[in-house]
């Protein structure tokens, strides 16, 4: 039989506290373990009250007593209590009524077990789980769809507030090899897109500081007095403490994550550790946003360059070229003012030729020497320059009527084959600086401008040369014809003299024949010269049917004494795009057919038909004769210069007629060829065919 248990010894040796109190809370008994847990002596405990001195709130004690009075079992009931040193802890209790042998109520018996360590671990685990949950949410935001990423910083800021207390959060972002930091402020309302507070120089910024020392920067007090550029965009008087951590991507610092508080000493290393974990996700988000923005900008850039290139080709004047480039450039590099300057190196002057903005008239009215101003410096060096405050630049030249607004400026040289042609100049309001990305895009448009400007200069020079050639040719042909006319008159006068023998008259007639041939040659060369400088801008809708009828009706007048019969099969209307020289084309073809036909009566067929070639509408005109024809070996060289159909001394000609026909059809965008009238039998006559593009206006 087991020996009886001594209850008093048991109460003194167990590790759990045991206390008996009245309903009001007066301590009637407490074992040593209870004294040790609370930190009071046994004597002190006798003078304490559970409701007033030990349980944290008397309401908790009253609730416990109420449960016991109702007869409900109380097990593992948690309540907070106060220790002797003033600290608070947590206990788990089991309680019941204590009665004597007669059943009379004696007091409340409580078994008291301290669970502070366990609760601390539970709280720590809950905190860790909460942090992990928040970090996972932030990670999900950072890797979400593009539309969500645009609002990601605001959503991350909202989640971060659950872990860290702050008054303000900013994100600094810089380009690779950039000169500036873009300071972003996520909206307080979750789901809103972040806004840019502005751009500050990289030198003297928080980001630059973190690049030199890539560890969290903690400022416990007077943070607003620190000389960091980002703080100039904030109300620094309300910033006492701050933590800044680097944003790392692929081994490079691309910015900083910064939180600020109005109270000093608010942050420590624990806050910095939490912020650094979040910063890794923010860096991923920023990297994705930057990459997506880069791709978006590149697509817009390609579209703008393509659009600009197409519009430039359609532009007629240099002003239209400048306007096109300015409009398309603004879509990818926003700016408020734009100026284009042209350099005159001989005069050492820079002339503004185009301007957009509030003071465009003042800019256009102010040319200057190349030795002055930022524009002059860029023109001389051939190197682009940024100026964050143009009015603070000692090289800046004043423009009358334009106030000092301390704008930022980007100046890019326009470089062509012959060197610097001019300068493209862009402006933004104060504080909105230009970036390396803006420069790269601007240089592409500057190249396009330089090419367009160079081409425009070449076109202008070609037009001047064309006019000069036409003038010289007209003078030359006019003078030579005058000389020929005089020579012809003198020969005619000598030939009419009665003193000239018939034998000598024969030589004089040959001389007159040669002079007339020379005149014909000059006239044909003149025509070829005009054809050479002819462009499509000279073309207009021409009634082809009318041209053919007019040329045929005048054919007999050109060959008096010849019987000419022409069969015409042409439509009522047919329209091409050409000029008045198209008459010469058909005059030459019909004249050749008559000249080289040995028959007394000349029979010609003229047929005009609508056709298509490679999907485009054309008019096909064929002229058939019954002359001697053209052997196959002569057909390929027939339209070359100075090639005659038949070396007949009785037939006048210079050998340029058909080459003129070829030149005209080429200029009109058509083609010409010769074939046998009867296939395989060239001796039965030739057929000359011309294909000319139909005018695609409503009349066709």
C-alpha positions as CSV (number, residue, x, y, z in Angstrom):
1,X,0.0,0.0,0.0
2,X,1.4,3.4,-1.1
3,X,2.1,5.9,1.7
4,X,-0.2,8.8,2.0
5,X,0.7,12.1,0.1
6,X,1.5,15.1,2.2
7,X,-0.5,17.8,0.5
8,X,1.5,20.6,2.1
9,X,4.8,19.2,0.8
10,X,3.2,18.7,-2.6
11,X,2.0,22.3,-2.8
12,X,5.5,23.5,-1.9
13,X,7.4,21.4,-4.4
14,X,5.3,21.6,-7.6
15,X,6.5,24.1,-10.3
16,X,3.0,25.5,-11.0
17,X,1.7,28.3,-8.8
18,X,-1.2,27.6,-6.6
19,X,-3.2,30.4,-5.0
20,X,-6.4,30.6,-3.0
21,X,-8.3,33.9,-2.9
22,X,-11.6,35.3,-2.0
23,X,-14.1,36.3,-4.6
24,X,-13.0,39.9,-4.0
25,X,-9.4,38.8,-4.8
26,X,-7.8,38.8,-1.4
27,X,-5.0,36.3,-1.3
28,X,-5.6,33.7,1.3
29,X,-2.9,31.2,0.4
30,X,0.0,31.0,-2.1
31,X,2.6,28.4,-2.6
32,X,6.3,29.2,-3.2
33,X,6.0,28.7,-7.0
34,X,3.4,31.4,-7.2
35,X,5.6,33.8,-5.2
36,X,8.6,33.0,-7.5
37,X,6.5,33.5,-10.7
38,X,5.3,36.9,-9.6
39,X,8.5,38.0,-7.9
40,X,6.9,38.7,-4.5
41,X,7.8,37.3,-1.1
42,X,5.2,35.1,0.6
43,X,4.7,37.9,3.1
44,X,4.1,40.5,0.4
45,X,1.5,38.2,-1.3
46,X,-0.6,38.1,1.9
47,X,-1.2,41.9,1.5
48,X,-2.0,41.8,-2.3
49,X,-5.3,41.5,-4.1
50,X,-5.7,39.4,-7.2
51,X,-8.1,41.8,-8.8
52,X,-6.3,45.0,-8.0
53,X,-2.6,44.1,-7.9
54,X,-2.0,41.0,-10.0
55,X,-4.5,40.6,-12.8
56,X,-3.9,43.3,-15.5
57,X,-7.5,44.3,-15.6
58,X,-10.1,43.9,-12.8
59,X,-12.7,43.2,-15.5
60,X,-10.9,40.0,-16.3
61,X,-11.0,38.9,-12.7
62,X,-14.7,39.6,-12.4
63,X,-15.4,37.6,-15.6
64,X,-13.4,34.7,-14.1
65,X,-15.4,34.8,-10.8
66,X,-18.6,34.9,-12.8
67,X,-17.7,31.8,-14.7
68,X,-16.9,30.0,-11.4
69,X,-20.1,31.0,-9.7
70,X,-22.1,29.7,-12.7
71,X,-20.5,26.3,-12.1
72,X,-18.7,26.3,-15.4
73,X,-15.3,24.5,-15.4
74,X,-12.4,26.8,-16.0
75,X,-9.4,25.2,-17.7
76,X,-6.5,26.8,-19.6
77,X,-8.0,30.2,-19.2
78,X,-5.5,32.8,-20.4
79,X,-5.1,36.1,-18.7
80,X,-2.4,38.8,-18.4
81,X,-0.8,39.6,-15.1
82,X,1.6,42.1,-13.6
83,X,4.9,41.1,-12.0
84,X,6.6,42.7,-9.0
85,X,9.0,44.6,-11.3
86,X,6.1,46.1,-13.3
87,X,6.5,43.9,-16.4
88,X,3.5,42.1,-17.8
89,X,3.2,38.5,-18.6
90,X,0.7,35.8,-19.6
91,X,-0.6,32.9,-17.6
92,X,-2.8,29.9,-18.2
93,X,-5.0,29.1,-15.2
94,X,-7.4,26.4,-14.1
95,X,-9.8,27.5,-11.3
96,X,-12.7,26.1,-9.2
97,X,-14.6,26.7,-6.0
98,X,-12.9,25.5,-2.8
99,X,-15.2,24.1,-0.1
100,X,-14.7,22.5,3.3
101,X,-15.8,19.1,4.3
102,X,-19.3,20.4,5.1
103,X,-19.6,21.9,1.6
104,X,-19.3,25.5,2.7
105,X,-17.5,27.9,0.3
106,X,-14.0,28.7,1.4
107,X,-12.6,30.5,-1.6
108,X,-11.4,30.2,-5.2
109,X,-8.6,27.7,-5.9
110,X,-6.4,28.6,-8.9
111,X,-3.5,26.7,-10.5
112,X,-1.3,29.3,-12.2
113,X,1.1,28.4,-15.0
114,X,3.3,31.1,-16.7
115,X,3.1,30.8,-20.5
116,X,5.0,34.0,-21.5
117,X,7.8,32.2,-23.2
118,X,5.4,30.1,-25.2
119,X,3.2,33.1,-26.1
120,X,6.3,35.0,-27.1
121,X,7.3,32.3,-29.5
122,X,3.7,32.1,-30.8
123,X,3.7,35.9,-31.3
124,X,7.1,35.7,-33.0
125,X,5.9,33.0,-35.3
126,X,2.7,34.9,-36.1
127,X,4.8,38.0,-36.8
128,X,7.1,36.0,-39.1
129,X,4.1,34.4,-40.8
130,X,2.5,37.9,-41.2
131,X,5.8,39.3,-42.6
132,X,6.1,36.3,-45.0
133,X,2.5,36.8,-46.1
134,X,3.1,40.5,-46.8
135,X,6.4,39.8,-48.6
136,X,4.7,37.2,-50.7
137,X,2.0,39.7,-51.6
138,X,4.6,42.2,-52.6
139,X,6.4,39.6,-54.7
140,X,3.2,38.8,-56.4
141,X,2.6,42.5,-57.2
142,X,6.2,42.7,-58.6
143,X,5.6,39.8,-61.0
144,X,2.0,40.6,-61.9
145,X,0.6,41.6,-65.3
146,X,1.9,44.7,-67.0
147,X,-1.3,46.7,-66.3
148,X,-0.9,45.9,-62.6
149,X,2.8,46.8,-62.6
150,X,1.9,50.4,-63.5
151,X,0.2,50.7,-60.1
152,X,2.6,48.3,-58.4
153,X,4.6,50.9,-56.4
154,X,1.4,52.2,-54.7
155,X,0.3,48.7,-53.9
156,X,3.7,47.8,-52.5
157,X,3.7,50.9,-50.4
158,X,0.3,50.0,-49.0
159,X,1.5,46.5,-48.1
160,X,4.8,47.8,-46.6
161,X,2.8,49.9,-44.1
162,X,1.7,46.7,-42.5
163,X,5.4,46.0,-41.6
164,X,7.0,49.4,-41.2
165,X,5.6,52.7,-39.9
166,X,6.5,55.7,-42.2
167,X,5.0,59.0,-43.2
168,X,6.4,59.1,-46.7
169,X,7.9,56.7,-49.2
170,X,9.8,57.5,-52.4
171,X,11.6,55.5,-55.0
172,X,14.6,56.9,-56.9
173,X,15.3,55.4,-60.4
174,X,18.2,56.2,-62.6
175,X,19.2,55.1,-66.2
176,X,22.3,53.0,-66.8
177,X,25.1,55.5,-67.3
178,X,22.4,58.2,-66.7
179,X,23.0,61.6,-65.2
180,X,19.8,62.0,-63.3
181,X,17.5,60.3,-60.8
182,X,13.7,60.3,-61.3
183,X,12.0,60.6,-57.9
184,X,8.7,58.6,-57.8
185,X,6.0,59.1,-55.2
186,X,3.5,56.2,-54.9
187,X,0.0,57.5,-54.3
188,X,-1.4,57.0,-50.8
189,X,-4.5,55.4,-52.3
190,X,-3.7,51.8,-53.3
191,X,-4.2,51.0,-57.0
192,X,-3.3,54.4,-58.2
193,X,-0.3,54.9,-60.5
194,X,2.8,56.5,-59.1
195,X,3.7,60.1,-59.9
196,X,7.0,61.6,-60.6
197,X,8.0,64.4,-58.2
198,X,10.7,65.5,-60.7
199,X,14.2,64.7,-61.8
200,X,17.4,65.6,-59.8
201,X,21.1,65.3,-60.8
202,X,22.7,61.9,-59.9
203,X,25.7,63.7,-58.4
204,X,24.8,64.5,-54.8
205,X,21.8,62.1,-54.7
206,X,20.9,59.3,-52.3
207,X,21.4,56.9,-55.2
208,X,25.0,58.1,-55.8
209,X,25.7,57.7,-52.0
210,X,24.4,54.1,-52.1
211,X,26.5,53.3,-55.2
212,X,29.6,54.2,-53.3
213,X,28.5,52.2,-50.2
214,X,25.8,49.7,-51.2
215,X,24.4,49.1,-47.7
216,X,21.3,50.4,-46.0
217,X,21.6,54.1,-44.9
218,X,19.9,54.9,-41.5
219,X,19.6,58.5,-40.3
220,X,18.2,58.7,-36.8
221,X,17.7,62.5,-36.5
222,X,17.8,65.7,-38.5
223,X,17.4,63.7,-41.7
224,X,15.8,66.6,-43.5
225,X,19.0,68.6,-43.1
226,X,21.0,66.2,-45.2
227,X,22.2,67.6,-48.5
228,X,20.7,65.0,-50.8
229,X,19.1,66.2,-54.0
230,X,16.0,64.1,-53.6
231,X,15.1,66.0,-50.4
232,X,14.8,69.2,-52.4
233,X,11.6,67.8,-53.9
234,X,10.1,67.1,-50.4
235,X,9.1,69.1,-47.3
236,X,12.3,68.4,-45.5
237,X,11.1,70.3,-42.4
238,X,8.8,67.3,-41.7
239,X,11.6,64.7,-42.0
240,X,13.5,63.7,-38.9
241,X,14.5,60.1,-39.6
242,X,14.9,58.0,-42.7
243,X,16.1,54.7,-44.1
244,X,17.4,54.3,-47.6
245,X,18.3,50.9,-49.2
246,X,19.7,50.3,-52.7
247,X,17.6,48.8,-55.5
248,X,19.9,46.1,-57.1
249,X,19.3,44.6,-60.6
250,X,21.8,42.3,-62.3
251,X,24.6,43.5,-60.1
252,X,23.9,47.2,-60.6
253,X,22.3,49.8,-58.4
254,X,19.4,51.2,-60.4
255,X,17.9,53.3,-57.7
256,X,16.9,53.5,-54.0
257,X,13.9,52.8,-51.8
258,X,13.4,55.4,-49.1
259,X,11.1,55.8,-46.2
260,X,10.8,58.9,-44.0
261,X,9.3,59.7,-40.6
262,X,8.6,63.0,-38.7
263,X,9.9,61.5,-35.4
264,X,13.6,61.1,-34.7
265,X,15.0,57.7,-33.8
266,X,12.1,55.8,-35.4
267,X,14.2,53.4,-37.4
268,X,16.9,50.8,-36.6
269,X,18.7,47.9,-38.3
270,X,15.6,45.7,-38.1
271,X,13.7,48.2,-40.2
272,X,16.6,48.4,-42.7
273,X,16.6,44.6,-42.9
274,X,12.8,44.5,-43.7
275,X,13.2,47.3,-46.2
276,X,16.0,45.5,-48.0
277,X,13.9,42.4,-48.5
278,X,11.2,44.5,-50.0
279,X,13.7,46.5,-52.1
280,X,14.7,43.3,-53.9
281,X,11.1,42.9,-55.1
282,X,10.8,46.6,-55.9
283,X,14.0,46.4,-58.0
284,X,12.5,43.6,-59.9
285,X,9.3,45.6,-60.5
286,X,11.3,48.7,-61.5
287,X,13.4,46.6,-63.8
288,X,10.4,45.2,-65.5
289,X,8.7,48.6,-65.8
290,X,11.9,50.1,-67.2
291,X,12.2,47.2,-69.7
292,X,8.6,47.4,-70.7
293,X,8.8,51.2,-71.0
294,X,11.9,50.8,-73.1
295,X,10.2,48.4,-75.5
296,X,7.1,50.6,-75.7
297,X,9.3,53.7,-76.3
298,X,11.3,51.8,-79.0
299,X,8.1,50.8,-80.8
300,X,6.9,54.4,-80.7
301,X,10.3,55.5,-81.8
302,X,10.3,53.1,-84.8
303,X,6.7,54.2,-85.7
304,X,7.6,57.9,-85.4
305,X,10.8,57.5,-87.4
306,X,9.0,55.6,-90.1
307,X,6.1,58.1,-90.1
308,X,8.5,61.0,-90.2
309,X,10.5,59.4,-93.1
310,X,7.4,58.8,-95.2
311,X,6.1,62.4,-94.6
312,X,9.6,63.9,-95.3
313,X,9.5,62.2,-98.7
314,X,6.2,63.9,-99.4
315,X,7.4,67.3,-98.1
316,X,8.1,69.9,-100.8
317,X,9.7,72.7,-98.8
318,X,12.3,72.6,-96.0
319,X,9.7,74.2,-93.6
320,X,7.5,71.2,-94.2
321,X,10.4,68.9,-93.4
322,X,11.2,70.8,-90.2
323,X,7.5,70.7,-89.1
324,X,7.3,67.0,-89.8
325,X,10.4,66.2,-87.7
326,X,9.3,68.5,-84.9
327,X,5.8,66.9,-84.7
328,X,7.1,63.3,-84.7
329,X,10.0,64.0,-82.3
330,X,7.6,65.4,-79.7
331,X,5.7,62.1,-79.5
332,X,8.8,60.3,-78.2
333,X,10.8,63.1,-76.6
334,X,8.3,65.5,-74.9
335,X,9.4,69.2,-75.0
336,X,7.9,72.7,-74.9
337,X,10.1,74.5,-77.3
338,X,12.1,73.4,-80.4
339,X,14.5,75.3,-82.6
340,X,16.5,74.3,-85.7
341,X,19.5,76.3,-86.8
342,X,21.5,76.2,-90.0
343,X,25.3,77.0,-90.0
344,X,26.9,79.2,-92.7
345,X,30.5,78.4,-92.3
346,X,31.7,81.0,-94.8
347,X,30.0,83.8,-92.9
348,X,30.6,82.1,-89.5
349,X,27.0,82.6,-88.6
350,X,24.1,80.5,-87.2
351,X,20.7,81.2,-88.6
352,X,17.4,80.0,-86.9
353,X,15.3,78.5,-89.7
354,X,12.5,76.9,-87.7
355,X,11.1,77.3,-84.2
356,X,8.2,76.0,-82.1
357,X,7.2,77.5,-78.7
358,X,6.1,80.6,-76.9
359,X,8.9,82.8,-78.3
360,X,9.3,81.3,-81.8
361,X,9.2,84.8,-83.5
362,X,11.9,86.1,-81.3
363,X,14.1,83.1,-81.9
364,X,13.7,83.3,-85.7
365,X,14.6,87.0,-85.6
366,X,17.9,86.4,-83.7
367,X,20.7,84.9,-85.8
368,X,24.1,85.1,-84.2
369,X,27.8,84.4,-84.8
370,X,29.0,80.8,-84.4
371,X,31.4,81.8,-81.6
372,X,28.5,82.6,-79.3
373,X,26.0,80.5,-77.3
374,X,25.6,76.9,-76.5
375,X,24.3,76.3,-80.0
376,X,27.5,77.8,-81.4
377,X,29.6,75.6,-79.1
378,X,27.7,72.4,-80.3
379,X,28.1,73.5,-83.9
380,X,31.9,74.0,-83.5
381,X,32.5,70.8,-81.5
382,X,30.0,68.5,-83.4
383,X,29.1,67.0,-80.0
384,X,25.6,67.0,-78.3
385,X,25.3,68.7,-74.9
386,X,22.9,68.6,-72.0
387,X,22.3,71.8,-70.0
388,X,20.0,71.5,-67.0
389,X,19.8,75.2,-66.5
390,X,20.6,77.1,-69.8
391,X,20.4,80.5,-68.2
392,X,23.0,79.5,-65.6
393,X,25.4,78.4,-68.4
394,X,28.0,81.1,-69.0
395,X,28.0,80.4,-72.7
396,X,24.3,81.1,-73.0
397,X,23.4,83.9,-75.4
398,X,20.5,86.3,-74.6
399,X,17.7,86.5,-77.2
400,X,15.9,89.8,-77.2
401,X,12.3,89.4,-75.9
402,X,12.9,86.0,-74.3
403,X,12.9,86.0,-70.5
404,X,15.2,83.9,-68.4
405,X,13.2,80.9,-67.4
406,X,16.1,78.6,-66.4
407,X,14.9,75.8,-68.7
408,X,16.8,72.6,-69.4
409,X,18.1,72.2,-72.9
410,X,19.3,69.5,-75.2
411,X,21.4,70.6,-78.3
412,X,22.3,68.0,-81.0
413,X,24.4,68.7,-84.0
414,X,23.0,68.0,-87.5
415,X,25.9,66.3,-89.2
416,X,26.0,65.6,-93.0
417,X,28.6,64.5,-95.5
418,X,30.2,67.9,-95.4
419,X,30.3,68.3,-91.6
420,X,28.0,70.1,-89.3
421,X,25.0,71.5,-91.2
422,X,23.1,72.9,-88.2
423,X,21.9,72.3,-84.6
424,X,18.6,70.8,-83.3
425,X,17.7,72.4,-79.9
426,X,15.0,71.2,-77.5
427,X,13.8,72.8,-74.3
428,X,11.9,71.7,-71.2
429,X,10.6,73.6,-68.1
430,X,12.9,74.1,-65.1
431,X,13.5,70.8,-63.3
432,X,12.4,68.5,-66.2
433,X,15.8,67.6,-67.4
434,X,16.7,65.6,-70.5
435,X,18.1,62.0,-70.1
436,X,20.5,59.8,-71.9
437,X,17.6,58.1,-73.5
438,X,16.2,61.4,-74.8
439,X,19.6,62.1,-76.3
440,X,19.8,58.7,-78.1
441,X,16.3,59.3,-79.6
442,X,17.0,62.9,-80.4
443,X,20.2,61.9,-82.3
444,X,18.2,59.6,-84.6
445,X,15.9,62.4,-85.5
446,X,18.9,64.7,-85.9
447,X,20.3,62.3,-88.4
448,X,17.0,62.2,-90.2
449,X,16.9,66.0,-90.2
450,X,20.5,66.2,-91.4
451,X,19.8,63.8,-94.3
452,X,16.6,65.6,-95.2
453,X,18.4,69.0,-95.0
454,X,21.3,67.7,-97.1
455,X,18.8,66.3,-99.7
456,X,16.9,69.5,-99.7
457,X,20.1,71.5,-100.3
458,X,21.1,69.1,-103.1
459,X,17.6,69.4,-104.7
460,X,17.9,73.2,-104.4
461,X,21.4,73.1,-106.0
462,X,20.1,70.7,-108.7
463,X,17.2,73.0,-109.5
464,X,19.6,75.9,-109.8
465,X,21.9,73.9,-112.0
466,X,18.9,72.7,-114.1
467,X,17.8,76.3,-114.6
468,X,21.4,77.3,-115.5
469,X,21.8,74.5,-118.0
470,X,18.4,75.3,-119.6
471,X,19.5,79.0,-119.8
472,X,22.9,78.1,-121.3
473,X,21.4,75.6,-123.7
474,X,18.8,78.1,-124.9
475,X,21.5,80.7,-125.4
476,X,23.7,78.2,-127.2
477,X,21.0,76.8,-129.5
478,X,19.7,80.3,-130.2
479,X,23.2,81.6,-131.2
480,X,24.1,78.6,-133.3
481,X,20.8,78.7,-135.1
482,X,21.4,82.4,-135.8
483,X,24.8,81.6,-137.2
484,X,23.2,78.8,-139.3
485,X,20.5,81.1,-140.6
486,X,23.1,83.7,-141.6
487,X,25.2,81.1,-143.3
488,X,22.1,79.8,-145.1
489,X,21.2,83.3,-146.3
490,X,24.8,83.9,-147.6
491,X,24.8,80.6,-149.5
492,X,21.4,81.4,-150.9
493,X,22.5,84.8,-152.1
494,X,25.6,83.4,-153.8
495,X,23.6,80.6,-155.4
496,X,21.2,83.1,-156.9
497,X,24.0,85.1,-158.4
498,X,24.1,84.7,-162.3
499,X,27.8,84.5,-162.2
500,X,27.7,81.1,-160.5
501,X,28.0,78.2,-162.9
502,X,25.6,75.2,-162.6
503,X,28.5,73.0,-161.6
504,X,29.3,75.3,-158.6
505,X,25.6,75.6,-157.7
506,X,25.5,71.9,-157.1
507,X,28.1,72.3,-154.3
508,X,26.2,75.3,-152.9
509,X,23.0,73.2,-152.7
510,X,24.9,70.4,-150.9
511,X,26.2,73.1,-148.5
512,X,22.6,74.3,-147.8
513,X,21.5,70.7,-147.3
514,X,24.2,70.2,-144.7
515,X,23.3,73.5,-142.9
516,X,19.7,72.4,-142.7
517,X,20.8,69.1,-141.3
518,X,22.9,70.9,-138.7
519,X,19.8,72.9,-137.7
520,X,17.8,69.7,-137.4
521,X,20.5,68.2,-135.3
522,X,20.6,71.2,-133.0
523,X,16.8,71.1,-132.6
524,X,16.9,67.4,-131.7
525,X,19.7,67.9,-129.2
526,X,17.7,70.7,-127.7
527,X,14.7,68.3,-127.3
528,X,16.9,65.6,-125.7
529,X,18.3,68.2,-123.3
530,X,14.7,69.2,-122.3
531,X,13.8,65.6,-121.8
532,X,16.8,65.0,-119.6
533,X,15.8,67.7,-117.1
534,X,12.1,66.8,-117.2
535,X,10.5,65.4,-114.0
536,X,7.1,63.9,-113.1
537,X,6.2,67.2,-111.5
538,X,5.9,68.6,-115.0
539,X,3.2,66.1,-116.0
540,X,-0.5,66.6,-116.2
541,X,-3.5,64.7,-117.7
542,X,-3.2,64.6,-121.5
543,X,-5.9,63.5,-124.0
544,X,-4.0,60.8,-125.8
545,X,-6.8,60.4,-128.4
546,X,-6.6,64.1,-129.2
547,X,-2.9,63.9,-129.6
548,X,-3.0,61.0,-132.0
549,X,-5.7,62.7,-134.2
550,X,-3.8,66.0,-134.2
551,X,-0.5,64.4,-135.2
552,X,-2.1,62.3,-138.0
553,X,-4.0,65.3,-139.4
554,X,-0.8,67.3,-139.8
555,X,1.2,64.4,-141.4
556,X,0.3,65.3,-145.0
557,X,1.4,68.9,-144.5
558,X,4.8,67.6,-143.4
559,X,5.2,65.5,-146.6
560,X,3.8,67.5,-149.6
561,X,3.6,65.4,-152.7
562,X,3.2,62.1,-150.8
563,X,-0.1,60.2,-150.7
564,X,-0.7,59.1,-147.1
565,X,-3.5,56.9,-145.9
566,X,-3.9,56.4,-142.2
567,X,-6.4,53.9,-140.6
568,X,-7.2,54.9,-137.0
569,X,-8.7,52.6,-134.4
570,X,-8.6,54.7,-131.2
571,X,-11.2,55.1,-128.3
572,X,-13.2,58.3,-127.9
573,X,-11.2,59.2,-124.8
574,X,-7.9,58.0,-123.5
575,X,-5.9,59.9,-120.9
576,X,-2.3,59.7,-119.8
577,X,0.0,61.7,-117.5
578,X,2.6,63.5,-119.7
579,X,3.4,66.9,-121.1
580,X,3.3,68.6,-124.5
581,X,6.5,66.7,-125.6
582,X,4.3,63.6,-126.0
583,X,3.3,65.1,-129.4
584,X,7.0,64.8,-130.5
585,X,6.9,61.1,-129.7
586,X,4.2,60.3,-132.2
587,X,5.4,62.9,-134.8
588,X,8.7,61.1,-134.9
589,X,7.2,57.6,-135.1
590,X,4.7,58.5,-137.9
591,X,7.3,60.6,-139.8
592,X,9.8,57.7,-139.8
593,X,7.1,55.4,-141.1
594,X,6.5,57.8,-144.0
595,X,10.1,58.6,-144.7
596,X,11.3,55.0,-144.9
597,X,8.3,53.7,-147.0
598,X,9.4,53.5,-150.7
599,X,5.9,53.2,-152.0
600,X,4.1,56.0,-153.8
601,X,1.2,55.6,-151.5
602,X,1.9,55.2,-147.8
603,X,-0.5,53.1,-145.8
604,X,-0.4,53.3,-141.9
605,X,-2.5,51.8,-139.2
606,X,-2.8,53.4,-135.7
607,X,-4.4,51.3,-133.0
608,X,-4.9,52.4,-129.3
609,X,-6.0,49.9,-126.7
610,X,-6.5,49.9,-122.9
611,X,-4.4,47.1,-121.2
612,X,-2.8,46.2,-117.9
613,X,0.7,45.4,-117.0
614,X,1.7,44.1,-113.5
615,X,-1.7,45.1,-112.3
616,X,-1.4,48.7,-113.5
617,X,-3.5,50.3,-116.3
618,X,-1.7,51.3,-119.5
619,X,-2.5,52.5,-123.0
620,X,-1.0,50.6,-125.8
621,X,-0.4,52.5,-129.1
622,X,0.9,50.6,-132.2
623,X,1.8,52.2,-135.5
624,X,2.1,49.7,-138.4
625,X,3.6,50.5,-141.9
626,X,4.2,48.6,-145.1
627,X,7.7,49.9,-145.7
628,X,11.0,48.0,-146.1
629,X,10.8,46.8,-142.5
630,X,13.6,46.3,-140.0
631,X,15.8,43.1,-139.9
632,X,16.0,41.3,-136.6
633,X,19.7,42.1,-136.1
634,X,18.9,45.9,-136.2
635,X,16.0,45.9,-133.8
636,X,18.0,45.9,-130.5
637,X,20.1,48.9,-131.5
638,X,17.3,50.8,-133.2
639,X,16.5,53.3,-130.3
640,X,20.2,54.2,-129.7
641,X,21.5,57.6,-130.6
642,X,22.7,58.3,-134.1
643,X,21.3,55.0,-135.5
644,X,19.3,55.3,-138.7
645,X,16.8,52.9,-140.1
646,X,18.4,52.9,-143.5
647,X,21.5,54.9,-144.7
648,X,19.6,56.5,-147.6
649,X,21.0,59.8,-148.9
650,X,17.6,60.7,-150.2
651,X,16.1,60.6,-146.6
652,X,17.0,63.4,-144.3
653,X,17.7,62.6,-140.7
654,X,20.2,62.9,-137.8
655,X,19.7,59.5,-136.2
656,X,18.3,61.0,-133.1
657,X,14.5,60.7,-133.8
658,X,14.0,57.2,-132.3
659,X,16.4,57.9,-129.4
660,X,14.1,60.9,-128.5
661,X,11.1,58.5,-128.6
662,X,12.9,56.1,-126.2
663,X,13.9,59.0,-123.9
664,X,10.3,60.3,-123.8
665,X,8.7,56.9,-123.1
666,X,11.2,56.3,-120.3
667,X,10.4,59.7,-118.7
668,X,6.7,59.0,-119.0
669,X,7.1,55.7,-117.2
670,X,6.4,53.6,-120.3
671,X,8.3,51.5,-122.8
672,X,8.8,51.3,-126.6
673,X,9.7,48.5,-129.0
674,X,9.5,47.4,-132.6
675,X,8.3,44.2,-134.1
676,X,7.3,42.8,-137.6
677,X,3.9,43.8,-138.9
678,X,3.6,40.2,-140.1
679,X,5.4,37.9,-137.7
680,X,8.6,36.5,-139.2
681,X,8.4,38.6,-142.3
682,X,10.2,41.9,-141.7
683,X,10.2,42.9,-145.4
684,X,6.4,43.4,-145.1
685,X,6.7,46.3,-142.8
686,X,7.3,47.2,-139.2
687,X,5.1,47.9,-136.2
688,X,6.2,50.4,-133.5
689,X,4.5,50.0,-130.2
690,X,4.4,52.3,-127.2
691,X,3.0,51.5,-123.7
692,X,2.2,54.6,-121.6
693,X,0.7,54.6,-118.0
694,X,-3.0,55.5,-118.0
695,X,-3.9,58.5,-115.8
696,X,-5.6,57.0,-112.7
697,X,-7.8,60.0,-112.2
698,X,-11.6,59.9,-112.5
699,X,-11.4,60.5,-116.3
700,X,-9.7,57.1,-116.9
